[in-house]
């Protein structure tokens, strides 16, 4: 797999030559070759709960769609194959229709907390749920509310990391929870202590003091 060889068309190379970066990327083309998805890439993919999918229509225009779900929405089947369940949505079927006529797709997966971005070139195939019931059972996100319509199987052609520049860190409520756990516990302890002190004060108020014990007159 060599991402550069797929991404760098003749027009791209001419621009690299014109603006002085061709000598760098020429070396990348020769030596940046990988054999399938690495363990690091598989782990990254398994942790994502969303991605962007680019397809090409019959009119030649690209279409980019955001896909989301539970963590691990895209499953790694082996070193060269990914798959995910296609949920029922607005029923426009643009991405699926594009894939039926042009199976070449691109994915971008972004981890905002880590400011990491993975680019993937792949060949996509639309698979019926009834044609591959065992595969569907393997990749269906049972813990996520959805209505499955089909499976998309992606044969990875190449991938590469993208520059983290301009990725603003963003965090989900689940990711922020550990950071606030200590503060919440401290607040709970303080509230419990305050309730205890308040109860003791109320108890003291009800007890007779020395002045109350003195004889009157």
C-alpha positions in Angstrom: 0.0 0.0 0.0 1.4 3.4 -1.0 -0.9 6.4 -0.4 1.4 8.8 -2.3 1.2 6.8 -5.5 -2.6 7.0 -5.4 -2.8 10.6 -4.3 -0.1 12.1 -6.4 -1.4 12.4 -9.9 0.6 13.9 -12.7 -1.1 17.3 -12.1 -0.3 17.1 -8.4 3.4 16.2 -9.1 3.6 19.2 -11.5 2.4 21.5 -8.7 4.8 20.0 -6.2 7.6 20.6 -8.7 6.5 24.2 -9.2 6.3 25.0 -5.5 9.4 23.2 -4.4 8.1 20.1 -2.5 8.5 17.5 -5.2 11.9 16.3 -4.0 10.5 15.5 -0.5 7.4 13.6 -1.8 9.4 11.7 -4.4 11.2 10.0 -1.5 7.9 9.4 0.3 6.6 7.7 -2.8 9.5 5.3 -3.0 9.9 4.4 0.7 6.5 4.9 2.4 5.1 1.5 1.6 3.1 -0.5 4.2 1.7 -4.0 4.1 -1.9 -3.8 5.3 -3.3 -2.0 8.3 -0.9 -1.8 11.2 -1.9 -2.5 14.8 -1.8 1.2 15.6 -4.2 2.0 12.7 -6.5 -0.8 13.8 -6.7 0.5 17.3 -7.3 4.0 16.1 -10.2 2.9 13.8 -11.8 0.8 16.6 -11.9 3.8 18.9 -13.8 6.1 16.5 -17.5 6.8 16.7 -17.8 8.8 13.5 -16.1 9.3 10.1 -16.5 11.2 6.8 -17.2 9.2 3.6 -16.5 10.6 0.1 -18.0 9.1 -3.0 -18.1 10.1 -6.6 -21.4 10.5 -8.5 -22.1 9.7 -12.2 -21.9 13.4 -12.8 -18.3 13.5 -11.7 -19.0 15.5 -8.5 -17.8 14.2 -5.1 -20.3 13.8 -2.3 -19.1 13.9 1.3 -21.2 12.4 4.1 -20.8 12.3 7.8 -21.4 9.0 9.4 -21.8 8.4 13.2 -22.8 5.8 15.7 -21.2 4.1 18.7 -17.5 3.6 19.3 -16.1 1.1 16.8 -18.7 1.9 14.2 -16.2 0.8 11.5 -15.0 -2.8 12.1 -11.6 -4.1 11.0 -12.2 -7.5 9.5 -8.6 -8.2 8.6 -5.4 -6.3 7.6 -7.0 -5.0 4.3 -10.8 -5.0 4.9 -13.2 -2.7 6.8 -16.9 -3.0 7.1 -19.8 -1.1 8.7 -23.6 -1.3 8.8 -25.4 1.3 6.8 -28.2 2.8 8.9 -31.5 4.0 7.6 -31.4 7.8 7.4 -33.1 10.4 5.2 -33.4 7.8 2.4 -31.7 9.9 -0.3 -29.2 7.0 -1.0 -26.6 9.3 -2.5 -23.5 7.6 -1.1 -24.9 4.1 -1.9 -26.0 5.1 -5.4 -22.6 6.5 -6.1 -20.9 3.4 -4.9 -23.0 1.2 -7.1 -21.6 3.1 -10.2 -18.1 4.0 -8.8 -16.8 1.8 -6.0 -13.8 4.1 -5.3 -14.2 5.9 -2.0 -12.2 7.9 0.6 -12.6 8.1 4.3 -11.4 10.5 6.9 -11.4 9.6 10.5 -10.7 12.3 13.1 -9.9 12.0 16.8 -10.4 15.5 18.1 -9.0 14.9 21.6 -5.8 13.5 20.1 -5.7 15.9 17.1 -5.2 12.9 14.8 -6.6 12.4 11.3 -6.4 9.2 9.3 -7.1 9.2 5.5 -8.1 6.0 3.7 -8.5 5.1 0.0 -10.7 2.0 -0.5 -12.9 0.0 -2.9 -16.4 -0.2 -1.6 -19.0 -3.0 -2.0 -22.7 -2.9 -1.1 -23.7 -6.1 0.6 -27.3 -7.2 1.5 -28.0 -8.1 5.1 -29.6 -11.4 4.0 -26.6 -12.3 1.8 -24.1 -12.1 4.7 -26.0 -12.8 7.9 -22.9 -13.9 9.8 -21.0 -10.8 8.8 -24.0 -8.7 9.9 -24.1 -10.4 13.3 -20.3 -9.7 13.7 -20.4 -6.0 13.0 -23.9 -4.9 14.0 -23.7 -2.3 16.8 -26.4 -3.9 19.0 -25.9 -1.3 21.8 -26.7 1.6 19.4 -30.3 2.5 18.4 -30.5 2.2 14.6 -32.3 0.5 11.8 -29.9 -1.4 9.5 -30.4 -1.4 5.8 -27.2 -2.9 4.3 -23.5 -3.5 4.9 -20.7 -1.6 3.2 -17.4 -3.6 2.9 -14.3 -1.6 2.1 -11.1 -3.1 0.7 -8.4 -0.7 1.8 -6.1 0.4 -1.0 -3.9 2.9 0.9 -3.9 5.1 4.0 -1.9 7.8 5.6 -2.0 10.2 8.6 -2.9 13.8 8.0 -1.3 16.9 9.6 -2.8 17.8 13.0 -2.6 21.5 12.3 -5.9 23.3 12.6 -7.6 20.4 14.4 -9.1 22.0 17.5 -9.3 19.6 20.4 -13.0 18.7 21.3 -14.2 16.3 23.9 -17.5 14.4 24.4 -19.2 14.4 27.8 -18.0 10.8 28.3 -14.4 11.8 27.7 -14.7 14.8 30.1 -16.2 12.7 32.9 -12.8 11.5 34.4 -11.5 15.0 34.5 -14.4 16.1 36.6 -14.7 13.0 38.8 -12.3 14.2 41.5 -14.1 17.6 41.7 -17.5 16.0 42.0 -16.3 13.7 44.7 -14.7 16.6 46.6 -18.0 18.5 46.4 -20.0 15.5 47.6 -17.6 15.1 50.5 -18.0 18.8 51.4 -21.8 18.6 51.2 -21.9 15.5 53.4 -19.6 17.3 55.9 -21.8 20.4 55.8 -25.0 18.3 56.5 -23.3 16.6 59.4 -22.2 19.9 60.9 -25.6 21.4 60.4 -27.3 18.5 62.1 -24.9 18.8 65.1 -25.6 22.5 65.4 -29.3 21.9 65.4 -28.8 19.4 68.1 -26.8 21.8 70.2 -29.5 24.5 69.8 -32.1 22.1 71.4 -30.0 21.4 74.5 -30.5 23.6 77.6 -27.6 26.1 78.3 -26.3 27.3 81.7 -28.5 30.4 81.7 -31.6 28.2 81.3 -30.6 26.3 84.5 -30.4 29.3 86.8 -33.4 29.9 89.2 -35.7 32.8 88.3 -36.5 35.8 90.6 
